[in-house]
């Protein structure tokens, strides 16, 4: 019989989310075919003149005295940011920001300008070829200078990121949406960028692809003649609504890049993953902060899901709103009845203040000094404002009223409770974020329903990663056959490592999915799992998907998350030396990031270097003193090193930081067994309640018996046998603690029933036979 032992395994922090906004440059083969926007001007003068001054055309521009005199005002008073004073000097003969600290002052040259609709951001050259966003930005509407990084604090709280962080490095984070045909040319050995781009701003070829061949065939056709094959991507009628939207998505999505080869017309999910409501940037109901990451909320729109609506229905390729002078016409002809009589639909009287369609369905929110429209186009749901504090259009206008008033009003207007489904799915996301698995059945039902929204299904699947209940697995396996590639990819990711042969088989099939994102996530889930496929279609698919997965990990060597994910890849492959090196590189690129330190500690511990693991975890602790992963792993490490008091201290702290951490409760129960038998029972009960695990239930029975609660222990063991009939330790311990002939006979009867089963392993059958005899 086995007795409870401390679980001596470190917790692995799974693949991190990369949230940079970038459009990766195509390969050099394609790059040779780019001709530049000026080559379009001879034939497309009108479009060129519209594009050149547009927000796309001027997404980035060089700083000049003329620009400053036209667009900026003086900065009279310095701003204090991170214990330094900053003051901008712009205009004739100027173009810099002065940084003053106790150590002296420094001149930061303004070289480039980004944005312009609401805010101008400024770039300065720094070491190793980096272009860094300067700490001062300019509010175009208010005509004032402000703290750039300080304006980006989320609704979830926290502190601003330093302006020197990689998040504000142009080469790393924001380049692809502000210049065209850029190559960041990063050398991972030296950490040096030799970044190049064809043109500042978003040029014609960003949306239409390389134009050299297009220019050639048009010249050869002669003036007034249109070639049968224009040799150009996109253009009027060439793309579907989805292809048009997918072409916009890389710059307007909070996403994870998989390749560096996206071209207009490509499937978005062949090159990117999408961040959904597992991220707190979104409220549980799907409303967001109002940033430029519209693709997630856009994907929630019924109009988009119909397949009839694409970005260019409302926006020109230069980014302008086509229906600016008559916003309601944007919703025609699909909603003519509502557009014709807006007062009936909006319940507002006709007049200059009558809400437009976008007033209610695309409510604007304000963040980082910018206004953004909610592209879900869903109606206002003040009920979710009451529940979760998310914005709603009613109170956006009626600022003197409360959300309760708005909720009561819309319920009186609409006999159909259209808010109920939104509240339901938001409630599931909110519960999953909090680790409240009492709603697990409702979550799995929602996931299994083919009519459920793919964004919410994806969010729930990703959040279910931390759910310890095995009842989740059937719904996740079935989700691999969902019609949405985003859902299928989330399911594949959540099934790693596969919890059963059935899951492993389903993942192998998923490596042959038509969408790269799904194949990559399936390959990642199978990484490190022994496979016995020697030939055939599945072997070919698995090999291809594994190569795609590894390539995706190295697509962005200048981002810490790439090296962190690569470290996880090596860790699962048991190459601890390579894993440690990758985690070390991730830490070098992002010293404040906790996951690389935690997983590097795990690599050291698995290799037997406990002291090295302790150094790394103690280095991580000041960065996040209440992080349960750090505290829990320190507890296990201290136990491994024989420091029981230290183990108890950190395990208690980890359980306090995360009351749902069943492993911490289990290990505390084991450690406190002799010292405090009563408390050992309490922690054992907590672990058993939190996670349906036969070892945890067995440990509860063991702790109960040790504390003198033998009858409770016998009851616990019998329940365990009923739930997990193949867990042989429960039978043996029930027989071991039997005090009467009747109790021994009962235990042997249960063993006899187990031996009649055909599902027991040979080892388990031999153990039970020996006990029975």
C-alpha positions in Angstrom: 0.0 0.0 0.0 1.2 3.5 -0.8 1.1 6.3 1.7 0.6 10.0 0.8 3.7 11.8 -0.2 4.4 15.4 -1.0 3.7 16.0 -4.7 7.2 16.8 -5.9 6.5 18.4 -9.2 6.7 22.1 -10.1 3.8 23.8 -11.8 4.3 24.6 -15.5 3.1 28.0 -16.6 1.7 27.3 -20.1 2.2 29.3 -23.3 2.1 33.0 -22.7 0.0 35.4 -24.7 1.8 37.8 -26.9 -0.3 40.9 -27.2 1.8 43.1 -29.5 0.2 44.8 -32.4 2.2 44.0 -35.5 1.9 43.1 -39.2 4.9 41.0 -40.0 6.8 41.6 -43.2 6.5 39.1 -46.1 9.5 37.1 -47.2 12.3 38.6 -49.2 11.1 36.8 -52.4 7.8 38.8 -52.2 9.7 41.9 -51.0 11.5 42.1 -54.4 8.2 42.6 -56.1 7.1 45.7 -54.2 7.2 48.9 -56.2 6.1 51.5 -53.7 3.0 53.7 -53.6 4.3 56.3 -55.9 4.2 53.7 -58.7 0.4 53.7 -58.3 0.0 57.4 -58.8 0.1 57.6 -62.6 -3.0 55.4 -63.0 -4.7 56.1 -59.7 -4.2 59.8 -59.0 -7.6 60.3 -57.3 -7.0 57.4 -54.9 -3.4 58.4 -54.2 -4.6 62.0 -53.3 -7.1 60.5 -50.9 -4.7 58.1 -49.4 -1.6 60.3 -48.9 -3.1 62.6 -46.2 -5.2 59.9 -44.6 -4.7 58.3 -41.2 -3.3 55.2 -42.9 -1.0 57.2 -45.1 0.3 59.2 -42.2 0.3 56.4 -39.6 4.0 57.3 -39.3 5.8 60.4 -40.7 9.2 62.0 -40.1 9.3 64.9 -37.5 9.9 68.3 -39.2 9.7 71.9 -38.1 6.7 72.3 -40.5 4.9 69.5 -38.9 5.5 70.9 -35.4 4.4 74.4 -36.4 1.2 73.0 -38.0 0.2 70.4 -35.5 1.7 71.0 -32.1 1.7 73.7 -29.3 4.5 74.6 -26.9 5.0 72.6 -23.7 5.2 75.2 -21.0 5.6 73.0 -17.8 7.7 69.8 -17.3 6.0 66.6 -16.4 7.4 64.3 -13.7 7.5 60.7 -14.8 9.3 57.9 -13.0 11.3 60.4 -10.8 12.5 62.4 -13.8 11.2 65.6 -15.3 10.4 65.8 -19.0 9.8 68.8 -21.2 9.1 68.9 -25.0 10.8 71.5 -27.2 9.2 71.7 -30.6 9.1 74.3 -33.4 11.8 76.2 -35.3 15.2 74.8 -34.6 13.8 72.3 -32.1 12.5 68.8 -32.0 13.5 67.0 -28.8 12.5 66.2 -25.2 14.8 67.1 -22.2 15.0 64.5 -19.5 16.3 65.9 -16.1 17.2 63.6 -13.2 19.5 63.9 -10.2 22.3 62.7 -12.4 21.9 65.5 -14.9 20.0 66.0 -18.1 19.7 64.3 -21.5 18.4 65.4 -24.9 16.0 62.8 -26.5 15.7 63.6 -30.2 12.2 63.4 -31.8 12.8 61.5 -35.1 9.4 60.1 -36.1 5.7 60.8 -35.3 3.0 58.2 -35.0 -0.8 58.6 -35.1 -2.7 61.9 -35.3 -6.4 61.4 -35.0 -6.5 61.8 -31.3 -2.9 61.5 -30.2 0.6 62.0 -31.6 3.3 59.7 -30.3 7.0 60.4 -30.8 10.0 58.1 -31.5 13.6 58.5 -30.5 16.6 56.4 -31.5 18.2 54.4 -28.7 20.9 51.8 -28.2 21.1 48.7 -30.4 19.0 50.2 -33.2 15.9 50.5 -31.0 13.3 53.2 -31.8 11.6 54.0 -28.5 8.3 55.7 -27.9 9.1 58.9 -25.9 7.5 59.5 -22.5 5.6 62.5 -23.6 2.7 62.4 -26.1 0.5 65.1 -27.5 -3.4 65.2 -27.1 -4.6 66.5 -30.5 -8.1 67.3 -29.2 -7.1 69.1 -26.0 -3.8 70.4 -27.5 -1.8 69.4 -24.5 1.2 67.2 -23.6 0.7 64.2 -21.3 2.3 61.1 -19.8 2.3 58.6 -22.6 2.7 55.4 -20.5 0.6 56.7 -17.6 -2.4 57.0 -19.9 -2.4 53.3 -20.6 -3.4 51.9 -17.2 -6.2 49.4 -17.6 -9.6 49.4 -15.9 -8.4 46.3 -14.0 -5.9 48.5 -12.2 -2.1 48.2 -11.9 0.8 50.5 -12.6 1.9 52.0 -15.8 4.7 50.2 -17.8 7.9 52.2 -18.0 8.3 54.1 -21.3 11.6 52.3 -21.8 10.0 48.9 -21.7 9.9 46.7 -24.8 6.2 47.2 -25.0 6.9 50.7 -26.2 9.8 49.8 -28.5 8.7 50.5 -32.1 10.8 47.6 -33.6 9.3 45.1 -31.2 5.7 46.1 -30.7 4.0 48.6 -33.0 6.0 48.8 -36.2 3.9 46.8 -38.7 0.9 49.0 -38.3 2.7 52.3 -38.9 5.2 51.6 -41.7 5.1 49.4 -44.9 7.1 46.3 -45.8 9.2 46.5 -42.7 11.8 44.0 -41.7 13.0 44.4 -38.1 16.3 42.5 -38.8 16.9 41.5 -35.2 20.0 39.6 -34.3 19.3 37.5 -31.3 23.0 37.0 -30.6 23.8 40.7 -30.2 20.3 42.0 -29.5 20.8 44.6 -32.3 18.1 45.8 -34.6 18.9 46.9 -38.2 15.4 47.8 -39.0 14.3 48.8 -42.5 11.0 49.7 -44.2 9.9 50.7 -47.7 7.7 53.7 -46.7 6.4 55.3 -43.5 2.6 54.9 -43.2 0.4 52.2 -44.5 0.9 52.1 -48.3 -1.2 50.7 -51.2 0.8 47.4 -51.2 0.0 46.7 -47.6 -3.6 46.0 -48.6 -3.1 45.0 -52.3 0.1 43.1 -52.2 3.3 43.6 -54.4 2.5 45.7 -57.4 5.5 45.3 -59.7 3.8 42.7 -61.9 0.6 44.7 -61.8 2.4 47.7 -63.1 4.1 45.7 -65.8 0.9 44.1 -67.3 -0.9 47.4 -67.2 1.9 49.2 -69.0 2.0 46.5 -71.6 -1.8 46.5 -72.1 -1.6 50.2 -73.1 -3.7 53.2 -72.0 -7.4 52.5 -71.7 -7.0 48.7 -71.8 -7.6 46.6 -68.7 -5.6 43.3 -68.6 -7.6 40.1 -67.9 -5.3 39.3 -65.0 -4.4 42.5 -63.1 -1.7 40.6 -61.1 -2.8 42.3 -57.9 -4.4 41.1 -54.7 -7.7 42.5 -53.6 -9.5 45.3 -55.3 -13.1 45.8 -56.1 -15.1 42.6 -55.9 -12.0 40.3 -55.7 -12.2 39.5 -52.0 -15.1 38.2 -50.0 -16.3 40.2 -47.0 -14.3 37.9 -44.7 -11.1 38.2 -46.8 -11.4 42.0 -46.7 -11.8 41.9 -42.9 -9.0 39.4 -42.5 -6.7 41.8 -44.3 -7.5 44.6 -41.8 -7.4 42.3 -38.8 -3.6 42.0 -38.2 -3.4 45.7 -37.3 -6.8 45.8 -35.6 -6.6 42.7 -33.4 -5.0 41.8 -30.1 -3.3 38.7 -31.5 -0.5 36.3 -31.4 1.7 36.0 -34.5 2.4 32.5 -35.9 4.3 33.4 -39.0 5.9 36.3 -40.8 4.2 35.6 -44.1 0.7 37.1 -44.0 -0.5 38.6 -47.3 -3.9 40.1 -48.1 -6.4 37.4 -49.0 -4.9 34.9 -46.6 -6.9 33.3 -43.8 -6.2 35.2 -40.6 -6.0 32.1 -38.5 -3.3 30.7 -40.8 -1.0 33.4 -39.4 -2.4 34.6 -36.1 -4.2 33.6 -33.0 -6.7 35.9 -31.4 -6.9 37.0 -27.7 -10.4 36.7 -26.3 -12.2 37.2 -23.0 -9.7 35.2 -21.0 -7.9 38.5 -21.0 -9.1 41.1 -18.5 -8.9 43.9 -21.1 -12.4 42.7 -21.9 -15.3 42.8 -19.5 -17.0 39.4 -19.0 -19.8 40.4 -21.4 -17.3 41.2 -24.2 -17.2 45.0 -24.0 -13.7 46.3 -24.1 -11.6 49.3 -23.2 -12.1 50.9 -26.5 -8.7 50.4 -27.9 -7.8 49.7 -31.5 -8.2 46.0 -31.0 -11.6 45.7 -32.6 -11.3 42.2 -34.2 -12.4 40.4 -31.1 -15.6 42.4 -30.6 -16.1 42.6 -34.3 -16.2 38.8 -34.3 -19.1 39.0 -31.9 -21.3 40.9 -34.3 -24.3 39.1 -35.8 -23.8 41.2 -38.9 -20.3 39.9 -39.3 -21.3 36.3 -38.6 -23.9 36.5 -41.3 -21.0 36.8 -43.8 -22.5 39.9 -45.4 -20.5 42.6 -43.6 -16.9 43.4 -44.1 -14.7 46.3 -42.9 -14.8 48.1 -46.3 -18.6 48.3 -46.2 -18.2 51.2 -43.7 -14.5 52.2 -44.2 -12.5 53.2 -47.2 -9.1 51.5 -47.7 -7.6 54.7 -46.3 -9.6 54.3 -43.1 -12.3 57.0 -43.6 -15.9 56.4 -42.5 -17.8 56.2 -45.8 -21.2 57.1 -44.3 -20.0 60.0 -42.2 -22.7 62.4 -43.5 -25.5 59.8 -43.1 -24.4 57.2 -40.5 -27.7 55.3 -40.6 -27.2 54.5 -44.3 -24.4 52.2 -43.2 -27.0 49.8 -41.9 -29.0 49.7 -45.1 -30.2 47.7 -46.9 -30.2 44.9 -44.3 -32.1 47.0 -41.8 -34.2 49.4 -44.0 -37.3 49.1 -41.8 -35.4 50.4 -38.8 -33.4 53.0 -40.7 -36.6 54.4 -42.3 -38.3 55.0 -38.9 -35.5 55.4 -36.3 -37.8 56.8 -33.7 -39.8 53.6 -33.5 -36.7 51.5 -33.1 -34.8 53.8 -30.7 -37.9 54.9 -28.7 -36.6 58.4 -29.0 -38.5 61.3 -30.6 -37.4 62.5 -34.1 -35.1 65.5 -34.0 -31.5 66.5 -34.2 -30.8 64.6 -31.0 -32.3 61.3 -32.2 -29.7 58.6 -31.7 -28.2 57.1 -34.9 -27.7 53.4 -35.3 -24.1 53.7 -34.2 -25.0 55.7 -31.2 -26.6 52.7 -29.6 -24.9 49.8 -31.4 -21.4 51.1 -31.6 -21.1 53.0 -28.3 -17.8 54.9 -28.0 -15.5 54.5 -25.0 -12.5 56.6 -24.1 -9.1 55.1 -23.2 -5.5 56.5 -23.4 -6.9 59.8 -24.7 -8.5 58.1 -27.7 -12.1 57.3 -28.6 -13.0 53.9 -30.0 -16.3 52.4 -31.2 -17.6 49.1 -30.0 -17.6 47.0 -33.1 -19.7 44.1 -31.7 -22.7 46.2 -32.8 -24.8 44.6 -30.1 -27.6 46.5 -28.4 -27.0 48.2 -25.1 -27.1 45.9 -22.1 -27.3 48.0 -18.9 -27.9 44.8 -16.9 -24.2 43.9 -17.5 -23.2 47.3 -16.4 -24.9 46.6 -13.1 -23.3 43.2 -12.8 -19.8 43.9 -14.1 -19.3 47.6 -14.5 -19.0 47.4 -18.3 -20.1 50.4 -20.5 -23.5 50.7 -22.1 -24.7 53.2 -24.7 -27.7 54.3 -22.7 -25.7 55.7 -19.9 -23.1 57.0 -22.3 -25.7 59.6 -23.3 -27.8 59.8 -20.1 -24.8 60.5 -17.8 -27.2 61.8 -15.2 -28.9 58.5 -14.8 -27.9 55.2 -13.3 -27.6 51.8 -15.0 -30.6 50.6 -13.0 -32.7 53.3 -14.7 -31.4 52.2 -18.1 -32.1 48.6 -17.4 -35.6 49.3 -16.3 -36.2 51.4 -19.3 -35.0 48.9 -22.0 -37.0 46.2 -20.3 -40.1 48.3 -20.6 -39.4 49.0 -24.2 -38.6 45.4 -25.3 -40.9 42.6 -24.4 -38.2 40.1 -25.5 -35.4 39.9 -22.8 -32.5 40.3 -25.2 -30.2 40.9 -22.3 -30.7 37.4 -20.8 -28.4 35.5 -23.2 -25.7 38.1 -22.7 -26.0 38.0 -18.9 -25.8 34.2 -19.1 -22.7 33.9 -21.1 -21.0 36.8 -19.2 -21.8 35.0 -15.9 -20.1 31.9 -17.2 -16.9 33.9 -18.2 -17.0 35.7 -14.9 -17.2 32.5 -12.9 -14.5 30.9 -14.9 -12.2 33.9 -14.4 -12.7 33.5 -10.6 -12.2 29.7 -10.6 -15.8 29.1 -9.6 -16.5 25.7 -11.1 -19.9 25.3 -9.5 -21.1 26.4 -13.0 -19.0 23.8 -14.8 -22.1 22.0 -16.1 -23.5 25.2 -17.6 -20.1 26.0 -19.1 -19.7 22.6 -20.8 -23.3 22.8 -22.1 -22.6 26.2 -23.6 -19.4 24.9 -25.2 -21.2 21.9 -26.7 -24.1 24.1 -28.1 -23.4 24.7 -31.8 -25.3 27.9 -31.7 -23.1 29.4 -29.0 -20.9 32.4 -29.9 -17.3 31.2 -30.9 -15.6 34.1 -29.0 -17.3 33.1 -25.7 -16.8 29.4 -26.3 -13.1 30.0 -26.9 -12.8 32.2 -23.8 -14.4 29.5 -21.6 -12.2 26.7 -23.1 -9.1 28.8 -22.3 -10.3 29.6 -18.8 -11.1 25.9 -18.2 -7.4 25.1 -18.4 -7.2 25.7 -14.6 -10.3 23.7 -13.8 -9.3 20.5 -12.1 -12.7 18.7 -12.7 -12.4 15.8 -15.2 -16.0 16.4 -16.3 -14.7 19.1 -18.6 -12.8 16.7 -20.9 -15.7 15.4 -23.1 -16.8 18.9 -24.0 -13.2 19.9 -24.9 -12.7 16.8 -27.0 -15.9 17.5 -28.9 -14.9 21.1 -29.4 -12.1 19.9 -31.7 -14.9 19.4 -34.3 -16.4 22.9 -33.9 -16.9 24.8 -37.1 -14.8 27.7 -35.8 -11.0 27.3 -36.2 -10.6 29.6 -33.2 -12.6 27.2 -31.0 -10.9 24.2 -32.4 -7.5 25.7 -31.6 -8.5 26.6 -28.1 -9.7 23.1 -27.5 -6.5 21.6 -28.8 -4.4 23.8 -26.6 -6.6 23.0 -23.5 -6.2 19.3 -24.1 -2.4 19.3 -23.7 -1.0 17.2 -22.4 -3.8 14.8 -23.4 -5.7 13.4 -20.4 -6.7 10.2 -22.1 -6.0 8.0 -25.2 -9.2 9.4 -26.7 -7.9 13.0 -26.4 -4.5 12.0 -27.8 -6.2 10.4 -30.8 -8.4 13.4 -31.4 -5.3 15.7 -31.2 -3.5 13.6 -33.7 -6.4 14.0 -36.1 -6.4 17.8 -35.4 -2.8 18.0 -36.7 -4.3 17.5 -40.2 -6.7 20.5 -39.8 -7.0 22.8 -42.8 -6.1 25.8 -40.6 -2.5 26.3 -39.4 -3.5 27.7 -36.0 -5.4 24.5 -35.1 -2.5 22.3 -36.4 0.0 24.2 -34.3 -2.0 24.1 -31.1 -2.6 20.3 -31.6 1.1 19.7 -32.1 1.9 21.8 -29.0 -0.5 19.7 -27.0 1.2 16.5 -28.1 4.7 17.8 -27.5 6.6 15.5 -25.2 3.9 12.8 -25.5 5.3 9.4 -26.6 3.8 8.6 -30.0 3.9 5.2 -31.8 2.7 6.4 -35.2 5.3 5.1 -37.7 3.7 5.9 -41.1 0.6 7.0 -42.9 -1.5 10.2 -43.2 -1.5 10.9 -39.4 2.3 10.5 -39.2 2.7 12.9 -42.1 0.3 15.4 -40.6 1.9 15.2 -37.2 5.4 15.7 -38.5 4.3 18.7 -40.6 2.4 20.3 -37.7 5.3 19.8 -35.3 7.6 21.7 -37.8 5.0 24.5 -38.1 4.8 24.7 -34.3 8.5 25.0 -33.8 8.7 27.6 -36.6 6.0 29.6 -34.9 8.0 29.7 -31.7 10.9 31.3 -33.4 9.0 33.7 -35.6 9.8 36.6 -33.3 13.2 36.2 -31.7 13.1 39.7 -30.3 10.1 39.0 -28.0 10.6 37.4 -24.6 7.5 35.3 -25.0 9.0 33.5 -28.1 11.9 32.3 -26.0 9.7 31.5 -23.1 7.4 29.3 -25.3 10.5 27.7 -26.8 11.7 26.9 -23.3 8.4 25.2 -22.6 8.9 23.2 -25.9 12.3 22.0 -24.8 11.0 21.3 -21.2 8.3 19.0 -22.5 10.9 17.3 -24.7 13.0 16.8 -21.6 15.9 18.8 -23.0 16.5 20.7 -19.7 19.7 22.4 -20.8 18.1 24.0 -23.9 15.0 24.9 -21.9 17.0 26.7 -19.3 18.9 28.7 -22.0 15.6 29.7 -23.6 14.1 30.8 -20.3 17.3 32.7 -19.5 17.0 34.5 -22.8 13.4 35.4 -22.1 14.4 36.8 -18.7 17.2 38.8 -20.4 14.6 40.4 -22.8 12.0 41.0 -20.0 13.6 41.2 -16.6 10.3 42.0 -14.9 8.4 38.9 -16.4 7.8 36.2 -13.8 7.0 33.1 -15.9 10.5 32.6 -17.4 12.0 32.7 -13.9 9.5 30.2 -12.5 9.9 27.7 -15.4 13.6 28.1 -15.4 13.5 27.1 -11.7 11.5 24.1 -12.7 14.1 23.1 -15.3 16.9 23.4 -12.7 14.9 21.4 -10.1 14.2 18.6 -12.6 17.9 18.5 -13.4 18.7 18.1 -9.7 20.0 21.7 -9.2 17.8 22.6 -6.2 20.0 25.5 -5.1 19.8 27.0 -8.6 16.0 26.6 -8.6 15.8 28.4 -5.3 17.9 31.3 -6.5 15.6 31.8 -9.5 12.4 31.6 -7.4 13.7 34.0 -4.8 14.6 36.4 -7.7 11.0 36.1 -9.0 9.4 36.6 -5.5 10.0 40.4 -5.2 8.5 40.9 -8.7 5.2 39.3 -7.6 5.1 38.6 -3.9 1.6 37.1 -4.0 2.0 35.1 -7.1 0.7 31.6 -6.2 2.9 29.8 -8.8 6.1 31.3 -7.2 4.9 30.6 -3.6 3.7 27.1 -4.4 6.9 26.1 -6.2 9.0 27.5 -3.3 7.0 25.4 -0.9 7.7 22.2 -2.9 11.3 23.1 -3.3 11.7 23.7 0.4 10.2 20.3 1.1 12.5 18.7 -1.4 15.4 20.4 0.4 14.2 19.1 3.8 13.1 22.5 5.1 9.7 21.5 6.4 9.1 24.9 8.1 9.9 26.8 4.9 7.7 24.4 2.9 4.8 25.0 5.3 5.3 28.8 5.1 5.3 29.1 1.4 2.5 26.5 0.8 0.3 28.4 3.3 1.0 31.6 1.4 0.2 30.1 -2.0 -3.1 28.8 -0.7 -3.9 32.2 0.7 -3.1 33.8 -2.6 -5.2 31.2 -4.5 -7.8 29.5 -2.3 -8.5 27.2 -5.3 -5.0 25.7 -5.3 -5.8 22.1 -4.4 -2.2 20.9 -4.7 -1.1 23.4 -2.1 -3.8 22.1 0.3 -2.8 18.5 -0.4 0.8 19.1 0.3 0.1 21.0 3.4 -2.0 18.1 4.6 0.9 15.7 4.1 3.5 18.0 5.7 1.4 18.7 8.8 0.4 15.1 9.3 2.5 14.4 12.3 2.7 18.0 13.6 -1.0 18.9 13.5 -3.2 15.9 12.6 -6.4 18.0 13.0 -5.2 20.7 10.6 -4.0 17.9 8.3 -7.6 16.7 8.0 -8.8 20.2 7.2 -6.4 20.7 4.4 -7.0 17.2 3.0 -10.7 17.9 3.0 -10.1 21.2 1.2 -8.0 19.5 -1.5 -10.5 16.7 -2.0 -13.4 19.3 -2.2 -11.5 21.4 -4.8 -10.3 18.6 -7.1 -11.9 15.2 -8.0 -8.6 13.2 -7.6 -8.3 9.7 -6.1 -5.0 10.5 -4.5 -6.5 13.5 -2.7 -9.5 11.5 -1.5 -7.1 8.7 -0.3 -5.0 11.3 1.6 -8.2 12.5 3.3 -9.0 9.0 4.5 -5.4 8.6 5.7 -5.5 11.9 7.6 -8.9 11.0 9.1 -7.7 7.7 10.3 -4.6 9.2 11.8 -6.7 11.7 13.7 -8.9 9.0 15.1 -11.8 9.4 12.7 -11.8 5.8 11.5 -15.4 5.6 10.5 -15.2 8.8 8.5 -12.0 7.3 6.8 -13.9 4.1 5.9 -16.8 6.2 4.5 -14.3 8.3 2.4 -12.6 5.2 1.1 -15.9 3.5 0.1 -16.9 6.7 -1.8 -13.5 6.7 -3.5 -13.9 3.1 -4.6 -17.3 3.9 -6.0 -16.0 6.9 -8.0 -12.6 5.4 -9.0 -12.9 1.6 -9.0 -9.5 1.1 -10.5 -7.6 3.0 -7.7 -6.3 0.0 -5.8 -4.8 1.8 -2.8 -8.3 2.6 -1.6 -9.2 -1.1 -1.4 -5.9 -2.0 0.4 -6.2 0.8 2.9 -9.9 0.0 3.6 -8.8 -3.6 4.4 -5.8 -2.3 6.4 -7.9 -0.2 8.8 -10.7 -2.8 9.2 -11.2 -3.4 12.9 -13.9 -6.2 12.9 -14.4 -9.3 10.9 -17.5 -7.7 9.3 -15.4 -4.7 8.1 -12.7 -7.1 6.8 -15.3 -9.1 4.9 -16.8 -6.0 3.4 -13.4 -4.8 2.2 -12.7 -8.2 0.7 -16.1 -8.3 -1.0 -15.2 -5.0 -2.7 -11.8 -6.4 -3.7 -13.6 -9.4 -5.2 -15.8 -7.2 -7.2 -12.8 -5.2 -8.5 -11.0 -8.5 -9.5 -14.0 -9.5 -11.6 -13.5 -6.3 -13.6 -11.7 -6.5 -16.9 -10.3 -2.9 -16.7 -7.7 -3.5 -14.0 -4.0 -3.4 -15.0 -1.9 -6.5 -14.4 0.0 -4.8 -11.5 -3.2 -3.7 -9.8 -4.8 -7.1 -10.2 -1.7 -8.8 -8.7 -1.8 -6.4 -5.7 -5.4 -7.0 -5.0 -5.1 -10.8 -5.4 -2.3 -10.9 -2.8 -4.4 -8.9 -0.4 -7.5 -11.0 -1.0 -5.6 -14.2 -0.3 
